[in-house]
């Protein structure tokens, strides 16, 4: 049995079903399970240290999100995120992140602003050193800070989900030096606009950032 035993995570903010759901979803989005792989209730339950019931409930929720398909009398199969899904996500994110950046200029706290500035500085440092893993982690956190700073739990929830859906392809594109540097520069521009409380500028920069990210994905053929 895996060391990852969900029963022991008594401080987790999710219910047992929720924890199982989030772990399986993370494994799908990170590529542990590939498209058309069969997900077996018994094996996953054994791995996570739970009964089949929360796994079965998680499967239903994953089907609603479109990440798996359940075939009656056969089993559950991974659908994953398709190329069209990625395109749709980036187009939607370009609009929502623009709104998020605008609201962040109005609601960001001093602590959040300080963390955002430190994030940009560290990302630039690691980019110079070629540390792809650290760049990906910092990229993820930059967006999370902005989501939290917008002061809208609904928008924050939507954007965090979308951000997670494309984690694997984002990590691939950031590992390529040219995009990592460009992304850091775009983050700095967004951060400075938020710091200046220029909502319209922050919105346009955040929207542009998403469109450039997707353009790079297409150019590099990462969805082929």
TISE-603863 format. One line per 2 residues: number of its first residue (from 1); their letters; for each residue x negated, y, z of C-alpha. Coordinates in Angstrom, 3 decimals. Layout:
BEGIN
NUM	A	X,Y,Z ~ ...
// end
This chain:
BEGIN
1	XX	0.000,0.000,0.000 ~ -1.195,3.492,-0.796
3	XX	-2.506,5.765,1.968 ~ 0.161,8.196,0.772
5	XX	2.900,7.128,3.187 ~ 5.837,9.490,3.048
7	XX	7.331,8.281,6.317 ~ 4.402,9.778,8.184
9	XX	4.900,13.262,6.743 ~ 7.291,14.395,9.454
11	XX	6.411,18.044,8.961 ~ 7.225,18.031,5.224
13	XX	9.841,20.648,4.351 ~ 11.744,18.242,2.104
15	XX	14.068,15.362,2.964 ~ 12.801,11.832,2.357
17	XX	14.604,11.751,-0.987 ~ 13.177,15.163,-1.843
19	XX	9.632,14.109,-0.995 ~ 9.941,11.005,-3.147
21	XX	11.392,13.066,-5.995 ~ 8.611,15.656,-5.865
23	XX	5.871,12.999,-5.732 ~ 7.220,11.096,-8.751
25	XX	7.787,14.333,-10.665 ~ 4.237,15.441,-9.908
27	XX	2.901,12.095,-11.158 ~ 4.876,12.450,-14.399
29	XX	3.780,16.029,-15.009 ~ 0.139,15.294,-14.164
31	XX	0.049,12.410,-16.630 ~ -0.106,9.443,-14.253
33	XX	2.994,8.112,-15.984 ~ 3.052,8.444,-19.766
35	XX	5.958,8.885,-22.148 ~ 8.064,5.697,-22.406
37	XX	6.428,4.112,-19.329 ~ 8.885,2.145,-17.227
39	XX	9.270,3.297,-13.631 ~ 9.944,0.380,-11.313
41	XX	11.845,1.075,-8.101 ~ 10.196,-1.695,-6.093
43	XX	6.629,-0.796,-7.109 ~ 7.079,2.921,-6.440
45	XX	8.815,2.243,-3.148 ~ 5.903,0.030,-2.090
47	XX	3.364,2.655,-3.142 ~ 5.106,5.436,-1.234
49	XX	6.102,3.360,1.779 ~ 9.862,3.768,1.346
51	XX	12.845,1.608,0.479 ~ 14.387,1.481,-2.991
53	XX	17.254,3.801,-2.023 ~ 15.371,7.153,-1.994
55	XX	13.506,6.073,-5.143 ~ 16.807,5.343,-6.906
57	XX	18.184,8.718,-5.775 ~ 15.020,10.452,-7.000
59	XX	15.439,8.741,-10.381 ~ 18.923,10.242,-10.733
61	XX	17.569,13.717,-10.024 ~ 14.668,13.226,-12.445
63	XX	17.157,12.188,-15.120 ~ 19.100,15.406,-14.553
65	XX	15.861,17.347,-15.122 ~ 15.270,15.439,-18.341
67	XX	12.001,13.877,-17.183 ~ 13.239,10.285,-17.352
69	XX	16.075,8.362,-18.978 ~ 17.933,5.575,-17.208
71	XX	19.058,2.728,-19.473 ~ 21.842,0.654,-17.873
73	XX	20.788,-2.919,-17.073 ~ 17.250,-2.213,-18.292
75	XX	15.485,0.405,-16.195 ~ 14.126,3.941,-15.958
77	XX	11.726,5.256,-18.603 ~ 9.593,8.387,-18.700
79	XX	10.661,11.087,-21.136 ~ 8.241,13.717,-19.876
81	XX	7.737,17.170,-21.368 ~ 7.870,17.302,-25.170
83	XX	6.163,19.827,-27.445 ~ 9.487,21.601,-27.913
85	XX	9.977,21.681,-24.143 ~ 6.600,23.399,-23.744
87	XX	7.484,25.957,-26.419 ~ 10.846,26.640,-24.772
89	XX	9.255,26.951,-21.333 ~ 6.710,29.523,-22.476
91	XX	9.330,31.611,-24.269 ~ 11.595,31.573,-21.201
93	XX	8.659,32.246,-18.878 ~ 7.569,35.240,-20.959
95	XX	10.874,36.918,-20.112 ~ 11.134,35.773,-16.500
97	XX	7.500,36.534,-15.634 ~ 7.988,40.012,-17.050
99	XX	10.913,40.516,-14.685 ~ 8.941,38.958,-11.833
101	XX	5.974,41.291,-12.352 ~ 8.298,44.289,-12.450
103	XX	9.980,43.331,-9.180 ~ 6.573,42.575,-7.629
105	XX	5.563,46.211,-8.146 ~ 8.494,47.144,-5.893
107	XX	8.161,44.493,-3.193 ~ 4.568,43.267,-2.949
109	XX	3.139,43.445,0.569 ~ -0.312,44.687,1.496
111	XX	-1.378,41.124,2.342 ~ -0.127,39.784,-0.980
113	XX	-1.875,42.568,-2.869 ~ -5.112,41.801,-1.081
115	XX	-4.836,38.093,-1.872 ~ -4.105,38.866,-5.528
117	XX	-7.202,41.072,-5.789 ~ -9.350,38.392,-4.148
119	XX	-7.875,35.799,-6.496 ~ -8.835,37.811,-9.584
121	XX	-12.351,38.400,-8.250 ~ -12.900,34.704,-7.473
123	XX	-11.500,33.607,-10.840 ~ -13.943,35.884,-12.647
125	XX	-16.798,34.528,-10.524 ~ -15.941,30.895,-11.286
127	XX	-15.432,31.684,-14.979 ~ -19.011,32.947,-15.141
129	XX	-20.172,29.696,-13.539 ~ -18.019,27.532,-15.820
131	XX	-16.093,25.967,-12.933 ~ -12.977,24.781,-14.804
133	XX	-11.313,23.075,-11.834 ~ -11.526,26.161,-9.624
135	XX	-10.274,28.368,-12.449 ~ -7.168,26.181,-12.852
137	XX	-6.451,26.281,-9.099 ~ -6.875,30.067,-8.962
139	XX	-4.738,30.545,-12.069 ~ -1.967,28.582,-10.418
141	XX	-2.251,30.615,-7.209 ~ -2.253,33.961,-9.035
143	XX	1.157,33.204,-10.475 ~ 2.448,31.885,-7.154
145	XX	1.431,35.127,-5.416 ~ 3.345,37.114,-8.022
147	XX	6.387,34.855,-7.693 ~ 6.368,35.273,-3.915
149	XX	5.853,39.041,-4.223 ~ 8.947,39.541,-6.406
151	XX	11.111,38.977,-3.291 ~ 13.674,36.802,-5.084
153	XX	13.913,33.201,-3.949 ~ 15.977,32.304,-7.020
155	XX	13.443,33.685,-9.500 ~ 10.559,32.267,-7.477
157	XX	12.104,28.784,-7.543 ~ 12.707,28.870,-11.309
159	XX	9.231,30.093,-12.150 ~ 7.447,27.645,-9.844
161	XX	9.283,24.761,-11.516 ~ 8.450,26.002,-15.024
163	XX	4.834,26.554,-13.990 ~ 4.597,22.990,-12.714
165	XX	6.201,21.520,-15.861 ~ 3.305,22.714,-18.025
167	XX	0.508,22.167,-15.491 ~ -1.344,19.569,-17.537
169	XX	-1.476,21.602,-20.750 ~ -2.392,24.766,-18.792
171	XX	-5.288,22.939,-17.197 ~ -6.518,21.809,-20.613
173	XX	-6.426,25.264,-22.140 ~ -8.089,26.944,-19.143
175	XX	-10.942,24.447,-19.327 ~ -11.905,26.065,-22.629
177	XX	-14.134,29.003,-21.760 ~ -12.703,31.587,-24.152
179	XX	-9.143,31.246,-22.883 ~ -10.224,31.129,-19.248
181	XX	-11.989,34.474,-19.592 ~ -9.125,36.033,-21.529
183	XX	-6.600,34.780,-18.978 ~ -8.638,36.276,-16.132
185	XX	-8.765,39.625,-17.940 ~ -4.979,39.541,-18.420
187	XX	-4.495,38.713,-14.749 ~ -6.622,41.700,-13.780
189	XX	-4.529,44.010,-15.970 ~ -1.293,42.680,-14.447
191	XX	-2.724,43.027,-10.945 ~ -3.772,46.635,-11.557
193	XX	-0.334,47.535,-12.943 ~ 1.335,45.990,-9.892
195	XX	-1.058,47.852,-7.612 ~ -0.171,51.115,-9.385
197	XX	3.556,50.285,-8.981 ~ 4.028,50.610,-12.751
199	XX	6.901,48.202,-13.273 ~ 7.307,48.612,-17.030
201	XX	3.608,48.146,-17.703 ~ 3.375,45.135,-15.396
203	XX	6.394,43.584,-17.117 ~ 4.956,44.009,-20.615
205	XX	1.554,42.688,-19.567 ~ 3.057,39.611,-17.892
207	XX	5.194,38.884,-20.945 ~ 2.176,39.311,-23.234
209	XX	0.140,36.990,-20.985 ~ 2.623,34.148,-21.470
211	XX	2.849,34.633,-25.226 ~ -0.941,34.667,-25.558
213	XX	-1.207,31.513,-23.456 ~ 1.218,29.675,-25.736
215	XX	-0.473,31.030,-28.847 ~ -3.758,29.568,-27.601
217	XX	-2.108,26.199,-26.942 ~ -0.909,26.132,-30.541
219	XX	-4.266,27.186,-31.959 ~ -6.106,24.480,-30.042
221	XX	-3.635,21.802,-31.087 ~ -3.030,20.759,-27.498
223	XX	0.527,19.669,-28.259 ~ -0.349,17.440,-31.202
// end
